[in-house]
């Protein structure tokens, strides 16, 4: 069900209408709305025409980055426990059953900087769904027996990653890039740290970090903004904060490449090549997203075409960027034949080097811009995706842009900006590589961890 990326009543104020172009309607009708309650809880909605569903997402700007090492994993463990019974719904089955008996669904996810809880129901049951979600988030009882039982589930979740090398290699990559910082820790924590989390520690973390200033309530679909605000006011208007934890800022200090080889009797080699990257607050984030698209978006991308199709080196190859408040990370994963890991490494670094050294053609820039814009628009056809659009932007940036505004920003990215950022990111001294496979000696792989000499077209 769960996943990891893992006082006085207030009154409504500060209503700010915007425009979200995701459905028919008069040109002067605002398609998204924002209201901030007096206590700081933000309510954002994206009403849609032509749909019969409603989606609710409750975003909290808190995740594993703020955890103390001795209770690492508490955000994720807490996310599990909020499904495990409330004063009004003491049996956990009552929570899921109430949503699912009308055809709805619910789930949650924990990340390093946010935790979200969502449900999707027929719009005729919006008020019921809101009541269930609010009851979970505010009325959970944290029964000690349920905590002990769910702790075992989390233990198995942690152990399961160790058995799946294509998952484990990503966690080890985070640890290699960020070291002892919270960004380098598994979101789920460790067996030892999760074992340290008792009811007192969990409730303390919940009360301090699930305050109003960190909460964004988002709704999309066949919904009415004023009704969502009314529900938010009734259920969260009295919420008060109690001294939230904060993350320690990270500075990138890496000055030499890093290699970790994990000896496992696997049938395939699994490798990740990674570099520190820019924050999601950096104005160059669209240039970074363009690098991501050129390298890895679809079967026409450079990595897929060169490394899988032309060379036949891999079955699976893909890249991604993760942005955080202050830093970022770029990763390329490949699963390859045990005897071809060195060749695959050279091929991946060769594609990164091309982006660094050779300006992307206007045709390829145009093609990737259209790809990104098309996927953005197609991704807004569902009530949950619209709730995610308005909610994630508000939670991350404190503002909501229309698809048209974001598409203008995508169109504004130039090939020179892409190359300049690639030249900043793809440096030998910032390279990190994790390789899992039946290798006892890492020495043969070390010479391959380089971008090589600069080339020109």
Helices and strands as residue ranges (DSSP letters): E 2-3, E 12-18, E 32-37, E 42-47, E 53-60, G 64-66, G 69-71, H 74-81, H 92-100, E 105-110, E 115-122, G 123-125, H 126-139, H 144-162, H 165-178, G 182-184, H 191-195, H 199-209, G 212-214, E 215-221, H 225-236, E 258-263, E 269-277, H 285-296, H 302-303, I 304-310, E 314-323, E 328-336, G 338-340, H 341-357, H 362-378, H 383-397, H 403-412, H 415-425, G 428-430, E 432-437, H 443-446
